[in-house]
């Protein structure tokens, strides 16, 4: 398995664990409160990761110029995404509905990539989008019964 696939699978697995914990134990709290508690943990993890990477990988390169501005913008987007993701649980959402809505990410990503690069997805990708949308509709319908 390639490194990007492993990273993506680990990220999905961790977000799944996060979803279960949010639904079962933390949904009673405000999403902003939860973020205020876990952001310091992220900062500590960043400092530790930076130290480890700096000592083990001398090619660590910090972004400068417009790349730094883009990284800061990505940080704002990540914070907003976490706010709304956590808010989905703290506002009464259930695990299956929220996780199944995440199936739509490839569709949104494809639309954004098309707007950015003006390259159309191939037929296999379009078929996957249709199946993903169908899965969300079926699961949402099953959650309401």
N, CA, C and O atoms as CSV, one atom per row, in Angstrom:
chain,resi,resn,atom,element,x,y,z
A,1,UNK,N,N,0.830,-1.179,0.000
A,1,UNK,CA,C,0.000,0.000,0.000
A,1,UNK,C,C,0.879,1.248,0.000
A,1,UNK,O,O,1.896,1.306,0.691
A,2,UNK,N,N,0.480,2.223,-0.769
A,2,UNK,CA,C,1.267,3.451,-0.853
A,2,UNK,C,C,1.047,4.320,0.388
A,2,UNK,O,O,0.058,4.176,1.107
A,3,UNK,N,N,1.986,5.212,0.610
A,3,UNK,CA,C,1.933,6.085,1.786
A,3,UNK,C,C,0.663,6.953,1.810
A,3,UNK,O,O,0.048,7.075,2.869
A,4,UNK,N,N,0.243,7.564,0.681
A,4,UNK,CA,C,-0.997,8.357,0.728
A,4,UNK,C,C,-2.221,7.524,1.109
A,4,UNK,O,O,-3.097,8.005,1.828
A,5,UNK,N,N,-2.286,6.280,0.631
A,5,UNK,CA,C,-3.425,5.422,0.966
A,5,UNK,C,C,-3.430,5.112,2.460
A,5,UNK,O,O,-4.478,5.161,3.104
A,6,UNK,N,N,-2.267,4.794,3.008
A,6,UNK,CA,C,-2.162,4.509,4.442
A,6,UNK,C,C,-2.563,5.734,5.254
A,6,UNK,O,O,-3.316,5.618,6.221
A,7,UNK,N,N,-2.067,6.902,4.871
A,7,UNK,CA,C,-2.415,8.135,5.590
A,7,UNK,C,C,-3.921,8.393,5.516
A,7,UNK,O,O,-4.536,8.745,6.522
A,8,UNK,N,N,-4.519,8.221,4.335
A,8,UNK,CA,C,-5.957,8.451,4.183
A,8,UNK,C,C,-6.758,7.469,5.031
A,8,UNK,O,O,-7.723,7.859,5.688
A,9,UNK,N,N,-6.363,6.203,5.018
A,9,UNK,CA,C,-7.069,5.203,5.825
A,9,UNK,C,C,-6.952,5.498,7.318
A,9,UNK,O,O,-7.927,5.373,8.059
A,10,UNK,N,N,-5.757,5.889,7.756
A,10,UNK,CA,C,-5.582,6.244,9.165
A,10,UNK,C,C,-6.412,7.471,9.530
A,10,UNK,O,O,-7.018,7.514,10.601
A,11,UNK,N,N,-6.443,8.468,8.648
A,11,UNK,CA,C,-7.253,9.659,8.897
A,11,UNK,C,C,-8.730,9.319,9.005
A,11,UNK,O,O,-9.412,9.808,9.906
A,12,UNK,N,N,-9.232,8.492,8.104
A,12,UNK,CA,C,-10.643,8.083,8.144
A,12,UNK,C,C,-10.930,7.297,9.420
A,12,UNK,O,O,-11.952,7.512,10.072
A,13,UNK,N,N,-10.019,6.380,9.773
A,13,UNK,CA,C,-10.210,5.595,10.998
A,13,UNK,C,C,-10.249,6.504,12.226
A,13,UNK,O,O,-11.083,6.316,13.112
A,14,UNK,N,N,-9.362,7.477,12.280
A,14,UNK,CA,C,-9.332,8.386,13.424
A,14,UNK,C,C,-10.569,9.277,13.480
A,14,UNK,O,O,-11.098,9.535,14.561
A,15,UNK,N,N,-11.038,9.754,12.315
A,15,UNK,CA,C,-12.270,10.543,12.312
A,15,UNK,C,C,-13.473,9.678,12.709
A,15,UNK,O,O,-14.424,10.184,13.304
A,16,UNK,N,N,-13.440,8.395,12.390
A,16,UNK,CA,C,-14.507,7.493,12.805
A,16,UNK,C,C,-14.515,7.342,14.322
A,16,UNK,O,O,-15.570,7.404,14.952
A,17,UNK,N,N,-13.339,7.143,14.902
A,17,UNK,CA,C,-13.237,7.071,16.366
A,17,UNK,C,C,-13.728,8.377,16.981
A,17,UNK,O,O,-14.479,8.363,17.957
A,18,UNK,N,N,-13.309,9.495,16.417
A,18,UNK,CA,C,-13.748,10.798,16.908
A,18,UNK,C,C,-15.269,10.911,16.859
A,18,UNK,O,O,-15.888,11.407,17.799
A,19,UNK,N,N,-15.865,10.454,15.772
A,19,UNK,CA,C,-17.321,10.514,15.637
A,19,UNK,C,C,-18.038,9.712,16.702
A,19,UNK,O,O,-19.021,10.181,17.277
A,20,UNK,N,N,-17.558,8.507,16.974
A,20,UNK,CA,C,-18.195,7.669,17.994
A,20,UNK,C,C,-18.064,8.314,19.371
A,20,UNK,O,O,-19.034,8.364,20.128
A,21,UNK,N,N,-16.872,8.807,19.699
A,21,UNK,CA,C,-16.660,9.450,20.997
A,21,UNK,C,C,-17.531,10.695,21.127
A,21,UNK,O,O,-18.120,10.934,22.182
A,22,UNK,N,N,-17.616,11.489,20.060
A,22,UNK,CA,C,-18.451,12.692,20.110
A,22,UNK,C,C,-19.913,12.334,20.336
A,22,UNK,O,O,-20.595,12.965,21.145
A,23,UNK,N,N,-20.395,11.319,19.619
A,23,UNK,CA,C,-21.801,10.955,19.746
A,23,UNK,C,C,-22.100,10.355,21.122
A,23,UNK,O,O,-23.104,10.699,21.745
A,24,UNK,N,N,-21.240,9.471,21.588
A,24,UNK,CA,C,-21.538,8.729,22.810
A,24,UNK,C,C,-21.229,9.489,24.104
A,24,UNK,O,O,-21.934,9.311,25.098
A,25,UNK,N,N,-20.197,10.327,24.109
A,25,UNK,CA,C,-19.767,10.936,25.362
A,25,UNK,C,C,-19.780,12.466,25.384
A,25,UNK,O,O,-19.993,13.059,26.441
A,26,UNK,N,N,-19.561,13.103,24.256
A,26,UNK,CA,C,-19.308,14.540,24.283
A,26,UNK,C,C,-20.377,15.399,23.609
A,26,UNK,O,O,-20.232,16.620,23.565
A,27,UNK,N,N,-21.426,14.810,23.094
A,27,UNK,CA,C,-22.447,15.567,22.370
A,27,UNK,C,C,-23.175,16.572,23.259
A,27,UNK,O,O,-23.798,17.505,22.753
A,28,UNK,N,N,-23.105,16.392,24.569
A,28,UNK,CA,C,-23.802,17.308,25.483
A,28,UNK,C,C,-23.093,18.645,25.634
A,28,UNK,O,O,-23.664,19.592,26.175
A,29,UNK,N,N,-21.844,18.733,25.156
A,29,UNK,CA,C,-21.074,19.962,25.276
A,29,UNK,C,C,-21.204,20.818,24.018
A,29,UNK,O,O,-21.594,20.329,22.958
A,30,UNK,N,N,-20.878,22.084,24.148
A,30,UNK,CA,C,-20.869,23.020,23.032
A,30,UNK,C,C,-19.645,22.734,22.153
A,30,UNK,O,O,-18.569,22.445,22.676
A,31,UNK,N,N,-19.797,22.810,20.835
A,31,UNK,CA,C,-18.677,22.515,19.936
A,31,UNK,C,C,-17.507,23.478,20.107
A,31,UNK,O,O,-16.355,23.071,19.960
A,32,UNK,N,N,-17.773,24.734,20.412
A,32,UNK,CA,C,-16.681,25.687,20.625
A,32,UNK,C,C,-15.904,25.336,21.896
A,32,UNK,O,O,-14.679,25.455,21.936
A,33,UNK,N,N,-16.620,24.907,22.921
A,33,UNK,CA,C,-15.959,24.496,24.164
A,33,UNK,C,C,-15.028,23.314,23.902
A,33,UNK,O,O,-13.890,23.301,24.373
A,34,UNK,N,N,-15.503,22.335,23.163
A,34,UNK,CA,C,-14.672,21.170,22.856
A,34,UNK,C,C,-13.426,21.572,22.072
A,34,UNK,O,O,-12.333,21.070,22.336
A,35,UNK,N,N,-13.589,22.469,21.116
A,35,UNK,CA,C,-12.431,22.910,20.336
A,35,UNK,C,C,-11.432,23.665,21.204
A,35,UNK,O,O,-10.224,23.508,21.027
A,36,UNK,N,N,-11.914,24.481,22.137
A,36,UNK,CA,C,-11.006,25.219,23.037
A,36,UNK,C,C,-10.194,24.273,23.902
A,36,UNK,O,O,-9.069,24.587,24.291
A,37,UNK,N,N,-10.762,23.117,24.201
A,37,UNK,CA,C,-10.036,22.144,25.016
A,37,UNK,C,C,-9.019,21.381,24.170
A,37,UNK,O,O,-7.904,21.141,24.633
A,38,UNK,N,N,-9.374,20.993,22.941
A,38,UNK,CA,C,-8.439,20.150,22.198
A,38,UNK,C,C,-7.416,20.912,21.363
A,38,UNK,O,O,-6.424,20.317,20.942
A,39,UNK,N,N,-7.613,22.176,21.111
A,39,UNK,CA,C,-6.618,22.944,20.347
A,39,UNK,C,C,-5.257,22.989,21.053
A,39,UNK,O,O,-4.233,22.833,20.387
A,40,UNK,N,N,-5.207,23.197,22.378
A,40,UNK,CA,C,-3.883,23.139,23.031
A,40,UNK,C,C,-3.176,21.787,22.856
A,40,UNK,O,O,-1.949,21.731,22.774
A,41,UNK,N,N,-3.955,20.707,22.799
A,41,UNK,CA,C,-3.358,19.388,22.560
A,41,UNK,C,C,-2.723,19.354,21.166
A,41,UNK,O,O,-1.638,18.801,20.986
A,42,UNK,N,N,-3.391,19.936,20.204
A,42,UNK,CA,C,-2.842,19.992,18.848
A,42,UNK,C,C,-1.550,20.797,18.835
A,42,UNK,O,O,-0.583,20.405,18.183
A,43,UNK,N,N,-1.525,21.912,19.544
A,43,UNK,CA,C,-0.307,22.738,19.588
A,43,UNK,C,C,0.870,21.972,20.180
A,43,UNK,O,O,1.982,22.047,19.656
A,44,UNK,N,N,0.639,21.239,21.261
A,44,UNK,CA,C,1.705,20.431,21.863
A,44,UNK,C,C,2.168,19.359,20.877
A,44,UNK,O,O,3.367,19.125,20.731
A,45,UNK,N,N,1.221,18.710,20.203
A,45,UNK,CA,C,1.573,17.676,19.220
A,45,UNK,C,C,2.384,18.260,18.067
A,45,UNK,O,O,3.295,17.610,17.555
A,46,UNK,N,N,2.059,19.471,17.662
A,46,UNK,CA,C,2.794,20.127,16.581
A,46,UNK,C,C,4.242,20.399,17.001
A,46,UNK,O,O,5.178,20.157,16.238
A,47,UNK,N,N,4.406,20.898,18.206
A,47,UNK,CA,C,5.761,21.183,18.691
A,47,UNK,C,C,6.585,19.898,18.755
A,47,UNK,O,O,7.746,19.877,18.346
A,48,UNK,N,N,5.983,18.833,19.268
A,48,UNK,CA,C,6.691,17.548,19.348
A,48,UNK,C,C,7.001,17.020,17.951
A,48,UNK,O,O,8.119,16.576,17.690
A,49,UNK,N,N,6.023,17.066,17.055
A,49,UNK,CA,C,6.244,16.589,15.688
A,49,UNK,C,C,7.319,17.408,14.990
A,49,UNK,O,O,8.148,16.861,14.264
A,50,UNK,N,N,7.306,18.703,15.205
A,50,UNK,CA,C,8.328,19.581,14.598
A,50,UNK,C,C,9.719,19.209,15.099
A,50,UNK,O,O,10.668,19.156,14.316
A,51,UNK,N,N,9.843,18.954,16.384
A,51,UNK,CA,C,11.128,18.565,16.949
A,51,UNK,C,C,11.591,17.231,16.363
A,51,UNK,O,O,12.755,17.086,15.992
A,52,UNK,N,N,10.688,16.263,16.280
A,52,UNK,CA,C,11.039,14.947,15.741
A,52,UNK,C,C,11.426,15.055,14.268
A,52,UNK,O,O,12.422,14.471,13.841
A,53,UNK,N,N,10.642,15.798,13.498
A,53,UNK,CA,C,10.939,15.931,12.068
A,53,UNK,C,C,12.240,16.689,11.846
A,53,UNK,O,O,13.006,16.346,10.945
A,54,UNK,N,N,12.498,17.695,12.638
A,54,UNK,CA,C,13.711,18.496,12.463
A,54,UNK,C,C,14.953,17.671,12.760
A,54,UNK,O,O,15.982,17.827,12.103
A,55,UNK,N,N,14.854,16.792,13.753
A,55,UNK,CA,C,16.025,15.999,14.094
A,55,UNK,C,C,16.190,14.791,13.186
A,55,UNK,O,O,17.315,14.335,12.982
A,56,UNK,N,N,15.103,14.259,12.634
A,56,UNK,CA,C,15.227,13.059,11.810
A,56,UNK,C,C,15.197,13.346,10.312
A,56,UNK,O,O,15.641,12.516,9.519
A,57,UNK,N,N,14.682,14.506,9.912
A,57,UNK,CA,C,14.578,14.831,8.489
A,57,UNK,C,C,15.115,16.239,8.252
A,57,UNK,O,O,14.398,17.222,8.441
A,58,UNK,N,N,16.370,16.332,7.840
A,58,UNK,CA,C,16.956,17.663,7.654
A,58,UNK,C,C,16.350,18.458,6.499
A,58,UNK,O,O,16.650,19.644,6.355
A,59,UNK,N,N,15.506,17.837,5.673
A,59,UNK,CA,C,14.919,18.543,4.538
A,59,UNK,C,C,13.625,19.266,4.912
A,59,UNK,O,O,12.935,19.781,4.032
A,60,UNK,N,N,13.289,19.312,6.191
A,60,UNK,CA,C,12.068,20.015,6.627
A,60,UNK,C,C,12.139,21.459,6.151
A,60,UNK,O,O,13.085,22.181,6.468
A,61,UNK,N,N,11.133,21.875,5.387
A,61,UNK,CA,C,11.150,23.199,4.769
A,61,UNK,C,C,9.890,23.948,5.163
A,61,UNK,O,O,8.784,23.499,4.859
A,62,UNK,N,N,10.038,25.077,5.831
A,62,UNK,CA,C,8.900,25.873,6.277
A,62,UNK,C,C,8.418,26.748,5.131
A,62,UNK,O,O,9.238,27.345,4.433
A,63,UNK,N,N,7.085,26.840,4.915
A,63,UNK,CA,C,6.581,27.659,3.806
A,63,UNK,C,C,6.849,29.145,4.037
A,63,UNK,O,O,6.846,29.626,5.171
A,64,UNK,N,N,7.083,29.862,2.930
A,64,UNK,CA,C,7.317,31.304,2.983
A,64,UNK,C,C,6.496,31.977,1.898
A,64,UNK,O,O,6.027,31.312,0.975
A,65,UNK,N,N,6.319,33.270,1.996
A,65,UNK,CA,C,5.611,34.039,0.972
A,65,UNK,C,C,4.158,33.624,0.849
A,65,UNK,O,O,3.462,33.429,1.845
A,66,UNK,N,N,3.709,33.491,-0.407
A,66,UNK,CA,C,2.318,33.124,-0.659
A,66,UNK,C,C,1.996,31.732,-0.149
A,66,UNK,O,O,0.860,31.464,0.242
A,67,UNK,N,N,2.982,30.838,-0.146
A,67,UNK,CA,C,2.738,29.494,0.386
A,67,UNK,C,C,2.359,29.555,1.860
A,67,UNK,O,O,1.509,28.788,2.314
A,68,UNK,N,N,2.979,30.455,2.605
A,68,UNK,CA,C,2.637,30.623,4.018
A,68,UNK,C,C,1.214,31.157,4.169
A,68,UNK,O,O,0.475,30.719,5.051
A,69,UNK,N,N,0.831,32.094,3.319
A,69,UNK,CA,C,-0.534,32.626,3.351
A,69,UNK,C,C,-1.535,31.511,3.054
A,69,UNK,O,O,-2.577,31.420,3.703
A,70,UNK,N,N,-1.222,30.671,2.079
A,70,UNK,CA,C,-2.114,29.558,1.728
A,70,UNK,C,C,-2.210,28.568,2.887
A,70,UNK,O,O,-3.297,28.076,3.189
A,71,UNK,N,N,-1.082,28.272,3.540
A,71,UNK,CA,C,-1.101,27.358,4.686
A,71,UNK,C,C,-1.952,27.934,5.812
A,71,UNK,O,O,-2.703,27.199,6.454
A,72,UNK,N,N,-1.846,29.231,6.059
A,72,UNK,CA,C,-2.671,29.868,7.084
A,72,UNK,C,C,-4.158,29.787,6.712
A,72,UNK,O,O,-5.004,29.555,7.575
A,73,UNK,N,N,-4.466,29.977,5.441
A,73,UNK,CA,C,-5.852,29.857,4.987
A,73,UNK,C,C,-6.357,28.425,5.158
A,73,UNK,O,O,-7.506,28.210,5.544
A,74,UNK,N,N,-5.496,27.451,4.870
A,74,UNK,CA,C,-5.871,26.048,5.078
A,74,UNK,C,C,-6.148,25.804,6.562
A,74,UNK,O,O,-7.071,25.066,6.904
A,75,UNK,N,N,-5.364,26.412,7.439
A,75,UNK,CA,C,-5.601,26.297,8.876
A,75,UNK,C,C,-6.965,26.830,9.276
A,75,UNK,O,O,-7.659,26.227,10.096
A,76,UNK,N,N,-7.348,27.959,8.697
A,76,UNK,CA,C,-8.664,28.529,8.980
A,76,UNK,C,C,-9.759,27.586,8.479
A,76,UNK,O,O,-10.758,27.372,9.166
A,77,UNK,N,N,-9.575,27.030,7.300
A,77,UNK,CA,C,-10.559,26.091,6.749
A,77,UNK,C,C,-10.652,24.843,7.635
A,77,UNK,O,O,-11.752,24.359,7.900
A,78,UNK,N,N,-9.511,24.320,8.094
A,78,UNK,CA,C,-9.522,23.142,8.976
A,78,UNK,C,C,-10.243,23.440,10.285
A,78,UNK,O,O,-11.005,22.609,10.779
A,79,UNK,N,N,-10.006,24.617,10.846
A,79,UNK,CA,C,-10.684,24.991,12.092
A,79,UNK,C,C,-12.191,25.089,11.872
A,79,UNK,O,O,-12.973,24.627,12.702
A,80,UNK,N,N,-12.594,25.685,10.761
A,80,UNK,CA,C,-14.027,25.790,10.461
A,80,UNK,C,C,-14.631,24.406,10.222
A,80,UNK,O,O,-15.736,24.125,10.686
A,81,UNK,N,N,-13.914,23.544,9.503
A,81,UNK,CA,C,-14.406,22.186,9.252
A,81,UNK,C,C,-14.583,21.430,10.561
A,81,UNK,O,O,-15.593,20.751,10.749
A,82,UNK,N,N,-13.619,21.539,11.465
A,82,UNK,CA,C,-13.743,20.884,12.768
A,82,UNK,C,C,-14.917,21.454,13.559
A,82,UNK,O,O,-15.658,20.711,14.204
A,83,UNK,N,N,-15.081,22.761,13.508
A,83,UNK,CA,C,-16.190,23.393,14.225
A,83,UNK,C,C,-17.530,22.814,13.761
A,83,UNK,O,O,-18.370,22.448,14.583
A,84,UNK,N,N,-17.724,22.735,12.454
A,84,UNK,CA,C,-18.990,22.231,11.936
A,84,UNK,C,C,-19.127,20.722,12.108
A,84,UNK,O,O,-20.228,20.225,12.348
A,85,UNK,N,N,-18.021,19.988,11.987
A,85,UNK,CA,C,-18.061,18.538,12.182
A,85,UNK,C,C,-18.460,18.219,13.622
A,85,UNK,O,O,-19.334,17.385,13.857
A,86,UNK,N,N,-17.820,18.882,14.583
A,86,UNK,CA,C,-18.172,18.672,15.991
A,86,UNK,C,C,-19.584,19.170,16.253
A,86,UNK,O,O,-20.339,18.544,16.997
A,87,UNK,N,N,-19.941,20.291,15.646
A,87,UNK,CA,C,-21.278,20.840,15.807
A,87,UNK,C,C,-22.372,19.923,15.299
A,87,UNK,O,O,-23.493,19.957,15.808
A,88,UNK,N,N,-22.069,19.109,14.310
A,88,UNK,CA,C,-23.063,18.154,13.822
A,88,UNK,C,C,-23.472,17.191,14.939
A,88,UNK,O,O,-24.636,16.800,15.033
A,89,UNK,N,N,-22.521,16.815,15.776
A,89,UNK,CA,C,-22.819,15.926,16.901
A,89,UNK,C,C,-23.435,16.677,18.077
A,89,UNK,O,O,-24.396,16.199,18.681
A,90,UNK,N,N,-22.891,17.849,18.406
A,90,UNK,CA,C,-23.380,18.574,19.580
A,90,UNK,C,C,-24.756,19.185,19.343
A,90,UNK,O,O,-25.394,19.652,20.286
A,91,UNK,N,N,-25.218,19.190,18.101
A,91,UNK,CA,C,-26.557,19.683,17.791
A,91,UNK,C,C,-27.536,18.550,17.520
A,91,UNK,O,O,-28.567,18.748,16.876
A,92,UNK,N,N,-27.206,17.355,18.019
A,92,UNK,CA,C,-28.161,16.250,17.968
A,92,UNK,C,C,-28.015,15.292,16.804
A,92,UNK,O,O,-28.881,14.438,16.613
A,93,UNK,N,N,-26.965,15.398,16.027
A,93,UNK,CA,C,-26.784,14.480,14.912
A,93,UNK,C,C,-26.392,13.091,15.377
A,93,UNK,O,O,-25.798,12.934,16.443
A,94,UNK,N,N,-26.724,12.076,14.578
A,94,UNK,CA,C,-26.330,10.719,14.936
A,94,UNK,C,C,-25.159,10.257,14.069
A,94,UNK,O,O,-24.949,10.749,12.960
A,95,UNK,N,N,-24.419,9.318,14.596
A,95,UNK,CA,C,-23.175,8.856,13.991
A,95,UNK,C,C,-23.356,8.415,12.542
A,95,UNK,O,O,-22.603,8.850,11.670
A,96,UNK,N,N,-24.331,7.567,12.273
A,96,UNK,CA,C,-24.471,7.012,10.933
A,96,UNK,C,C,-24.814,8.079,9.900
A,96,UNK,O,O,-24.278,8.068,8.793
A,97,UNK,N,N,-25.692,8.985,10.254
A,97,UNK,CA,C,-26.057,10.044,9.312
A,97,UNK,C,C,-24.863,10.936,9.007
A,97,UNK,O,O,-24.589,11.241,7.847
A,98,UNK,N,N,-24.154,11.352,10.051
A,98,UNK,CA,C,-23.022,12.258,9.855
A,98,UNK,C,C,-21.898,11.583,9.071
A,98,UNK,O,O,-21.337,12.180,8.152
A,99,UNK,N,N,-21.570,10.348,9.429
A,99,UNK,CA,C,-20.495,9.652,8.721
A,99,UNK,C,C,-20.877,9.365,7.268
A,99,UNK,O,O,-20.020,9.392,6.385
A,100,UNK,N,N,-22.139,9.095,7.021
A,100,UNK,CA,C,-22.558,8.819,5.647
A,100,UNK,C,C,-22.576,10.078,4.795
A,100,UNK,O,O,-22.331,10.018,3.590
A,101,UNK,N,N,-22.861,11.210,5.408
A,101,UNK,CA,C,-22.791,12.456,4.654
A,101,UNK,C,C,-21.360,12.708,4.204
A,101,UNK,O,O,-21.131,13.320,3.161
A,102,UNK,N,N,-20.398,12.235,4.989
A,102,UNK,CA,C,-18.995,12.423,4.587
A,102,UNK,C,C,-18.658,11.666,3.309
A,102,UNK,O,O,-17.631,11.929,2.683
A,103,UNK,N,N,-19.521,10.726,2.919
A,103,UNK,CA,C,-19.335,10.030,1.642
A,103,UNK,C,C,-19.369,11.034,0.486
A,103,UNK,O,O,-18.798,10.779,-0.574
A,104,UNK,N,N,-20.029,12.156,0.686
A,104,UNK,CA,C,-20.163,13.156,-0.374
A,104,UNK,C,C,-18.886,13.961,-0.608
A,104,UNK,O,O,-18.823,14.739,-1.560
A,105,UNK,N,N,-17.874,13.792,0.232
A,105,UNK,CA,C,-16.645,14.576,0.065
A,105,UNK,C,C,-16.022,14.448,-1.329
A,105,UNK,O,O,-15.583,15.457,-1.881
A,106,UNK,N,N,-15.966,13.251,-1.917
A,106,UNK,CA,C,-15.389,13.190,-3.275
A,106,UNK,C,C,-16.164,14.004,-4.304
A,106,UNK,O,O,-15.583,14.537,-5.250
A,107,UNK,N,N,-17.475,14.098,-4.117
A,107,UNK,CA,C,-18.285,14.884,-5.053
A,107,UNK,C,C,-17.941,16.365,-4.926
A,107,UNK,O,O,-17.718,17.044,-5.928
A,108,UNK,N,N,-17.899,16.863,-3.692
A,108,UNK,CA,C,-17.551,18.265,-3.480
A,108,UNK,C,C,-16.122,18.547,-3.944
A,108,UNK,O,O,-15.848,19.592,-4.533
A,109,UNK,N,N,-15.223,17.612,-3.675
A,109,UNK,CA,C,-13.829,17.785,-4.099
A,109,UNK,C,C,-13.732,17.834,-5.618
A,109,UNK,O,O,-12.961,18.621,-6.168
A,110,UNK,N,N,-14.497,17.011,-6.287
A,110,UNK,CA,C,-14.470,16.996,-7.745
A,110,UNK,C,C,-14.973,18.311,-8.325
A,110,UNK,O,O,-14.398,18.827,-9.283
A,111,UNK,N,N,-16.039,18.855,-7.753
A,111,UNK,CA,C,-16.580,20.137,-8.219
A,111,UNK,C,C,-15.545,21.240,-8.003
A,111,UNK,O,O,-15.323,22.074,-8.881
A,112,UNK,N,N,-14.916,21.237,-6.827
A,112,UNK,CA,C,-13.897,22.243,-6.540
A,112,UNK,C,C,-12.691,22.097,-7.469
A,112,UNK,O,O,-12.156,23.089,-7.963
A,113,UNK,N,N,-12.268,20.845,-7.702
A,113,UNK,CA,C,-11.124,20.620,-8.604
A,113,UNK,C,C,-11.473,21.066,-10.025
A,113,UNK,O,O,-10.633,21.634,-10.724
A,114,UNK,N,N,-12.711,20.809,-10.450
A,114,UNK,CA,C,-13.123,21.259,-11.778
A,114,UNK,C,C,-13.067,22.788,-11.857
A,114,UNK,O,O,-12.586,23.342,-12.845
A,115,UNK,N,N,-13.559,23.466,-10.818
A,115,UNK,CA,C,-13.520,24.932,-10.812
A,115,UNK,C,C,-12.091,25.452,-10.835
A,115,UNK,O,O,-11.824,26.509,-11.406
A,116,UNK,N,N,-11.175,24.722,-10.223
A,116,UNK,CA,C,-9.782,25.155,-10.131
A,116,UNK,C,C,-8.992,24.841,-11.401
A,116,UNK,O,O,-8.239,25.678,-11.899
A,117,UNK,N,N,-9.175,23.609,-11.923
A,117,UNK,CA,C,-8.334,23.158,-13.054
A,117,UNK,C,C,-9.064,23.086,-14.384
A,117,UNK,O,O,-8.434,22.993,-15.437
A,118,UNK,N,N,-10.395,23.130,-14.339
A,118,UNK,CA,C,-11.237,22.996,-15.537
A,118,UNK,C,C,-11.048,21.653,-16.234
A,118,UNK,O,O,-11.188,21.565,-17.454
A,119,UNK,N,N,-10.728,20.593,-15.462
A,119,UNK,CA,C,-10.649,19.236,-16.021
A,119,UNK,C,C,-11.834,18.437,-15.504
A,119,UNK,O,O,-12.122,18.426,-14.307
A,120,UNK,N,N,-12.504,17.781,-16.413
A,120,UNK,CA,C,-13.695,17.016,-16.060
A,120,UNK,C,C,-13.315,15.659,-15.468
A,120,UNK,O,O,-12.293,15.087,-15.847
A,121,UNK,N,N,-14.135,15.131,-14.533
A,121,UNK,CA,C,-13.890,13.782,-14.029
A,121,UNK,C,C,-14.202,12.762,-15.120
A,121,UNK,O,O,-14.964,13.035,-16.047
A,122,UNK,N,N,-13.587,11.558,-14.988
A,122,UNK,CA,C,-13.887,10.526,-15.983
A,122,UNK,C,C,-15.189,9.805,-15.614
A,122,UNK,O,O,-15.764,10.061,-14.556
A,123,UNK,N,N,-15.646,8.916,-16.478
A,123,UNK,CA,C,-16.934,8.252,-16.265
A,123,UNK,C,C,-16.950,7.377,-15.015
A,123,UNK,O,O,-17.982,7.266,-14.354
A,124,UNK,N,N,-15.822,6.758,-14.685
A,124,UNK,CA,C,-15.747,5.942,-13.474
A,124,UNK,C,C,-15.971,6.803,-12.232
A,124,UNK,O,O,-16.671,6.402,-11.303
A,125,UNK,N,N,-15.376,7.974,-12.232
A,125,UNK,CA,C,-15.550,8.879,-11.095
A,125,UNK,C,C,-16.997,9.352,-10.997
A,125,UNK,O,O,-17.560,9.401,-9.904
A,126,UNK,N,N,-17.592,9.694,-12.119
A,126,UNK,CA,C,-18.988,10.136,-12.121
A,126,UNK,C,C,-19.891,9.015,-11.605
A,126,UNK,O,O,-20.811,9.269,-10.828
A,127,UNK,N,N,-19.636,7.791,-12.029
A,127,UNK,CA,C,-20.403,6.648,-11.518
A,127,UNK,C,C,-20.263,6.505,-10.009
A,127,UNK,O,O,-21.237,6.216,-9.313
A,128,UNK,N,N,-19.059,6.706,-9.510
A,128,UNK,CA,C,-18.839,6.658,-8.061
A,128,UNK,C,C,-19.607,7.744,-7.334
A,128,UNK,O,O,-20.122,7.515,-6.239
A,129,UNK,N,N,-19.690,8.924,-7.929
A,129,UNK,CA,C,-20.428,10.025,-7.317
A,129,UNK,C,C,-21.914,9.690,-7.226
A,129,UNK,O,O,-22.558,9.961,-6.213
A,130,UNK,N,N,-22.443,9.108,-8.277
A,130,UNK,CA,C,-23.861,8.737,-8.287
A,130,UNK,C,C,-24.135,7.689,-7.207
A,130,UNK,O,O,-25.126,7.786,-6.483
A,131,UNK,N,N,-23.260,6.692,-7.100
A,131,UNK,CA,C,-23.426,5.667,-6.067
A,131,UNK,C,C,-23.311,6.267,-4.660
A,131,UNK,O,O,-24.066,5.895,-3.762
A,132,UNK,N,N,-22.374,7.187,-4.471
A,132,UNK,CA,C,-22.204,7.820,-3.163
A,132,UNK,C,C,-23.453,8.623,-2.790
A,132,UNK,O,O,-23.925,8.558,-1.654
A,133,UNK,N,N,-23.973,9.367,-3.738
A,133,UNK,CA,C,-25.183,10.148,-3.473
A,133,UNK,C,C,-26.355,9.227,-3.156
A,133,UNK,O,O,-27.150,9.514,-2.261
A,134,UNK,N,N,-26.462,8.126,-3.884
A,134,UNK,CA,C,-27.519,7.146,-3.604
A,134,UNK,C,C,-27.381,6.538,-2.219
A,134,UNK,O,O,-28.378,6.341,-1.526
A,135,UNK,N,N,-26.153,6.240,-1.809
A,135,UNK,CA,C,-25.908,5.682,-0.476
A,135,UNK,C,C,-26.343,6.658,0.611
A,135,UNK,O,O,-26.937,6.252,1.610
A,136,UNK,N,N,-26.054,7.922,0.424
A,136,UNK,CA,C,-26.451,8.923,1.422
A,136,UNK,C,C,-27.967,9.011,1.512
A,136,UNK,O,O,-28.514,9.086,2.612
A,137,UNK,N,N,-28.646,9.002,0.387
A,137,UNK,CA,C,-30.110,9.080,0.391
A,137,UNK,C,C,-30.707,7.868,1.114
A,137,UNK,O,O,-31.615,8.018,1.932
A,138,UNK,N,N,-30.200,6.670,0.815
A,138,UNK,CA,C,-30.732,5.460,1.446
A,138,UNK,C,C,-30.474,5.460,2.956
A,138,UNK,O,O,-31.357,5.097,3.733
A,139,UNK,N,N,-29.296,5.856,3.366
A,139,UNK,CA,C,-28.965,5.849,4.796
A,139,UNK,C,C,-29.749,6.927,5.531
A,139,UNK,O,O,-30.204,6.703,6.653
A,140,UNK,N,N,-29.912,8.087,4.919
A,140,UNK,CA,C,-30.702,9.146,5.546
A,140,UNK,C,C,-32.151,8.696,5.709
A,140,UNK,O,O,-32.777,8.953,6.737
A,141,UNK,N,N,-32.676,8.022,4.689
A,141,UNK,CA,C,-34.046,7.521,4.785
A,141,UNK,C,C,-34.161,6.463,5.870
A,141,UNK,O,O,-35.147,6.429,6.605
A,142,UNK,N,N,-33.158,5.602,5.972
A,142,UNK,CA,C,-33.169,4.572,7.023
A,142,UNK,C,C,-33.030,5.145,8.410
A,142,UNK,O,O,-33.541,4.568,9.370
A,143,UNK,N,N,-32.351,6.264,8.540
A,143,UNK,CA,C,-32.174,6.888,9.861
A,143,UNK,C,C,-33.446,7.554,10.362
A,143,UNK,O,O,-33.599,7.765,11.565
A,144,UNK,N,N,-34.352,7.887,9.464
A,144,UNK,CA,C,-35.572,8.583,9.879
A,144,UNK,C,C,-36.681,7.606,10.273
A,144,UNK,O,O,-37.708,8.026,10.806
A,145,UNK,N,N,-36.493,6.338,10.025
A,145,UNK,CA,C,-37.550,5.365,10.339
A,145,UNK,C,C,-37.359,4.743,11.690
A,145,UNK,O,O,-38.161,3.906,12.103
